[in-house]
Amino acid sequence: MIVIAQLSDVHIDGGPRAAERTRAVLDYLDGLPYDLAAVLVSGDITDNGTPGEYEEARKLLTSRHPLVICPGNHDERLAFRRGLLDEEEPSAAPVDQVLRGEGFVLAVCDSSVPGEHHGYLEDSTLEWLDGVLAATPQEVPVLVAFHHPPVELHTPYVDGIRQFGEERLEALALRHPHLRAFLCGHAHTAAATTFAGRPLLVAPGVVSTLRLPWEEQTDPDHHVHLDEPPAVAFHVLGADGRLTTHYRVVVARR
């Protein structure tokens, strides 16, 4: 059994609230009586993309499990690379990473667009992902992760800044049947749908939870719950190759 934990949208901003909620989730994962195959943090690591926020994030995002972190629309590539990847002369290219575990591959794509809030996978990222999939034996399942969902989730605030150009990713996926599922964040709500005939699994937010359109809102800007606890997703690959996802709320100190 392969278990991958996913958290998203921690929005480290120099204040105590985001830091305490993030640390609560990492402490919970470290305290599990089980060795996770990976912990994925799927974007919006900082709130403003500043070096100070990345310095704080580096201290908070530590784990006894293998850890992979990707950028989101609130992140800044150069500062991300300096602060989290130790690059002294960072590139402005997408931050694409791969974790090859025992019995699985996790390919993490950078869907951020510098200076914008919507998402898009650059051609270089799609070429890189195509190479990762081609180099992976067909019997090994590949999970593909990024920040922005490539479909509408029926949440207007998020749908307007989702990942666009998704037809290119869909065409790539259809060439690689061992691409098992897509994992993303950005929406600040636990959700499950499909894309390119695969599960698309959305991690809940750590810093806040999105109010759904059919939930009560006092005004159009009242689109997030700040009093809901943080949560995490667990993606489980069974021996039969079937993927199951569980969502778990974590009690934060504040």
Sequence and secondary structure as in RCSB ss.txt:
>XXXX:A:sequence
MIVIAQLSDVHIDGGPRAAERTRAVLDYLDGLPYDLAAVLVSGDITDNGTPGEYEEARKLLTSRHPLVICPGNHD
ERLAFRRGLLDEEEPSAAPVDQVLRGEGFVLAVCDSSVPGEHHGYLEDSTLEWLDGVLAATPQEVPVLVAFHHPP
VELHTPYVDGIRQFGEERLEALALRHPHLRAFLCGHAHTAAATTFAGRPLLVAPGVVSTLRLPWEEQTDPDHHVH
LDEPPAVAFHVLGADGRLTTHYRVVVARR
>XXXX:A:secstr
 EEEEEEB   B SSHHHHHHHHHHHHHHHTSSS  SEEEEES  BSS  HHHHHHHHHHS  SS EEEE  TT 
 HHHHHHHHH  SS  SS   EEEEETTEEEEE   B TT SSEE  HHHHHHHHHHHHHS TTS EEEE SS S
S  S HHHHTTSEE HHHHHHHHHT TTEEEEEE SSSS EEEEETTEEEEE  BSS EE  TTS  SSTT  EE
SSS  EEEEEEE TTS EEEEEEE     
